[in-house]
Structure formats: structure tokens, C-alpha cells
Amino acid sequence: MEASTRYAVDRLRRVHALTAFKEGLRVQKSIPGLKRQVMKMLTLNYTIFLLVSLILNGLFYFYILDPLIVWLFGSDGGFFASLGQWLFWMIQLTVAAVFAFISLRFSLELASIWHQQLVSQVIRHYREIPEVSYSLREWFSSIASTSFGAFKLCLFPIILLFAGLIPVIGLMLVYIFESHLLGRDTLSVYLEEIQSGEEKEELNKKLRWISIKLGWLPMLMAFIPVVGWLMLPMMMVVIVIGLTSLLERARQ
């Protein structure tokens, strides 16, 4: 069969965040053992998220913010000390929100190897591919290079803070660009498991705008403090496996 007809175009057009999320919920019930693997990955994801958040907030609190406030306003009672405490909590809460989003991006990147395991399991449900095993030892061996890539991704939220200050279009630019990054990461996990270069080339052509269509819903969660942040890792996992299932079903 020609590479240009390997995937049904009409089915690819129907792929977006909501259809992928719905499909992800469905395949967890239909593929044996998949839901258990999803729960393991989410446990790892949330553990990394909490650890990174605590470390960043702790370092900022003890070594930057608290000494700065004490130096500027003093530690004794009085008007200036009260003003310093008010300013202290305003800054801490604002920075904590930035650190939470950075921690999310960091944890999602570090958990990418487990995303690949889930994607491989879904693909094997539809066709024969070489089975690749993933272990904590392999994850620890690759953590240095993965952490560097995660660190680079974490710089984007900080840079985008300044873009968000642009009147009217600033926030929209941030939303669209981050949606693109999240959607691109979702698709890249599937593409990394595909062995055929022709299939990768075909999908890259036919799914040219899929990144924003996949990333808008997770990015919407990222804009919702606390509840949205806690839902984001789960939503990303479900969309990743749902996208894999939809693309496999679109193969002719």
C-alpha cells in the first residue's frame, strides 16, 4: 500500500483534544493492564511534581524572599514590619504559582519515558511491533539528559510571563504557544514509537496543525490554579494514549 494512503484522512481530521481524551478513557477499559500502568505513571508524575515544587519554594523562601523582606522592613513589630509581611505573602503566592507550572512541565518531561511505555502498549494492541521494556534503572541512567531538556522547557513559562504583559494579545499569545508545545509533546511520544520513516513523514504532513488542537485543553487546565494543575498530568496521560489509539485506528 502506498504511504500516502496509509492513514485515513477523514479520521485524522476528527482527532483533537476532546476525542483523544474520550478515546483514552475507553482504551483503559479495553486493553488489559493499561489502567494499572496509567496509575503507576501518574504516581511517579505527581511525586516529581510535589518534590520539585517543595524544593523550589523552599529555596526561594529561605534564601531569597525571607532575608530580603527582613532586610528591607525589619523583623520587629510596627507598621513597616506588617507591610513587609503583607508584601511577603503576595510575592510568595505569585512565585508559588509560577513554580507550580514549572514543576508540572518538569514532571511531565521526566515522565516521558513512561509515556512511551504506555504508547507502546496501546500500539501492540492493534499491530505487532518490537516490545521494548522500560525500567527505573533506564530512567535513572537517562535522568541527566532528560533533566537538561526539562530545564530548557521550564524556561518558557518564565519568558512567557513577560509576553503576557503585552496588552490585549499577550495572554492569547501565551495560551496559543504553550498549547502548541503541549500538543507537540503529545504527538512526539507516538512518533518516537513508529519505526517507519514513511509513516512519520506522512503524519507530519497530515497533522500539521494537530499540536494546537491537542494542546488547548491541557493548557486550559494549566490556567486554573490548584485544581487544574492537579488534573493536568492525568489529562495529558489520557490524551497521549487516546491519541495513539485514534491514530492506530486511522491506519488503513
N, C-alpha and C positions, 0 to 999 in steps of 0.2 A: 504494500500500500504506500502511496506517495506521502511524504512527510507533510505536505500541505493539507492533506485530508485526515491526518492522524487524530485531530480533535474536532468535535462538532462545534461549529462556530455559534450556532443558536444557543447551545448550552453554556458556552463560555460567556456569552452576553448576559446571562442571568446570574452570574457569580458576583456577589457583593457581600458586605459585612453581615447583613441580616440573614441571607440564605446560607452563608458559611456557618454562622452561629447556630442556626436551626439544624443544619446537617451535622454539625459537631455534636450536638445533644443526641441526635438519632444514632450515630455510629457508635457512641459509647455503650449503647444498649445492645447493638447488633454484633459487635466484634468482641469475642471472649477475651477477658483480661485487660481490655483497653482502659476501662474506667479505673481499675486499680492502679495502672501506670500513671494515669492522669492525676490521681490523688497523691501519689508519691512525688511527682514533679511539682505539684502545687505546694506541697510541704517544703520542698527544697527552696522553691521560689520565695515563699513568704519568710522563711528563715533568713535567707540572704538579705531580703528587703528590710527586715527588722534590725538585723545586725548592723548593716550599713547606715541605716537611719540613726540608730543609737550612737554609733561611733562618730558620725559627722556632727550631730547635735551636741554630743558631749565635748568634742574638741572645740567647737565654736563657743560653747557656753563657758567652759573653764579657762580657755587660753586666749580668747579674743574679747567676747562681749562683756563678761563679768569684770575683768580687770579694767576695760575701757570705761565702763559706766562708773565704777568706783573711783577711777582717776578723775573723771570729769565732774561728777556730782558728789563724791564723798560717800562714806558709809554711815555717817551719823544721821540722827533724825533731822527733821526740818523740811522746809518746802522743796529745796533742791534735791534732797535725797528721795522724797516722794515722786518728784518729777522724773528723776533718774530711773526709779523702779517702773513707772508707767512706760517710759521710753524703752526700757529694757525688755518688757514683755511684748511690746509692739514689734520690736525688731526680732525677738526670738521667735514669735509666731510666724512672722513673714518669712524668715530664713528657714524655719522648720518646714514650711510648705514647699519651698524650693528644694530643700534636701530630700523631702519625701519623693518628689518627682524624679530627682536624680537617682535616688535609691531604687525606684521602680525600673528605670531604664537600665541601671547596672545589674539588677537581679534578673531581668528578662534576658539580657545579653549573656550572663553567666549560665543561665539555664538553657541556652540554645542547644547544647549537645543532647539534652533530654527531649527537647522538641523534635530533634532529628530522629530519636528512637521512636517516638510516637508516630511520626510521619511514616517511617519505615514499616511500622506495624500495620498502619492503615493501607499502605500500598500493597503489602503482601496479602492483604485480604482480597485484592482484586486481581493480582497477577504475580507471577514468580519473579522475584528479584533476589540477589545475593543477600543473605542475612548478615547484618553487622551488629556485633554486640558492643554495648557501651557499659562502662563500669566507673565506679568512683575513682579508681586508680587512673584511668584515662582522663577523667575530668580534672583531677589534681595535677596531672602532668601537663595539661594544656591551659591551666588556670592563669599562667603568667601572660601568654599571648592574648588570651580571651579578656583578661582584665585590662590590658592596654587598649584593646578595641572598645571595651565598655567605657573606659575612661574618656576616650575621644567622643563617644556618643553622649556622654554626660555633659560635655562642654556646650552642646547645642542648646539645652534649656537655659543656661546662663546667658549665652549670646542672644537667644530669642527674647529674653527679658527686656533687652534694650529695643528690639524690634517691636515689642508690644506697646512701647510708649508712643509709637507713631499714631497720630490722631486718626480716627475712623477706620483705617485699613490695617493698623498694626496688629490687633488681636486676630483678625481674619487671616493675615499672612502667617502668623504663628500657628494657627489651627491647621491651615492647609499644609504647611511644610511639615509639621510634626505628624499629620495624618499620612502624608506620603512616606515618611521614614518608617512608621509603624507598619503600614501596608507592605512596603518593600521588604522589610524583615520577615513578614509572614510568608510572602511568596518565595523568598530566597531559601527558606528551610526546605520547601518542596523541591525546588530546582536543584539543590545540592544532593538530593537523593536520586535524581534522574541520571542514568548512565549515558543515555543517548544525547549526543550533541545536537542532532536534528530536532529532537523534541524540545530541548531548551531554547533553541533558536526560534522554533515555531511559537512557543508560548510567549517568549519575549515580544514577538511581533503582534500576536493576537491579544495579549493582555497589557497593552501599552499603558493604559490609564487605570489599571486594576489597583495600583497601590493606594490611591486616594479612596477608591470605592471600598477597599478593605479596612483602611485605617481610620475612617471618620468616626466610626462607632467607638473603638477603643480610646481614641483621642477625646471624645466627648466625656468618657468616664474619667479621663485624666484631669478634666476641668472641674470635676465635682470633688471637693475636699473630703478626705477620710473614706466615705462610703465608696465613692468612685475609684479611689486609689486601691482599696481593698478588692474591688471587683475586677480591676484591670488585668491582673495576672491570670485569673480564671477565664476571663473573656478571651484573652489572647490565645490560651491553650485550646479552648473550644473552637475558635475561628481557624487556628492552624490545622487541626485535624479535620474540621469541616471542609475547609478549602481543599485539602488533599483528597477527601472523598469525592467532592464535586468534580475536581479535575480528572480523577480516575474514571468516574462515571461518564465524563465527556469524551473519553478516548474511544475511537471507533474501532 
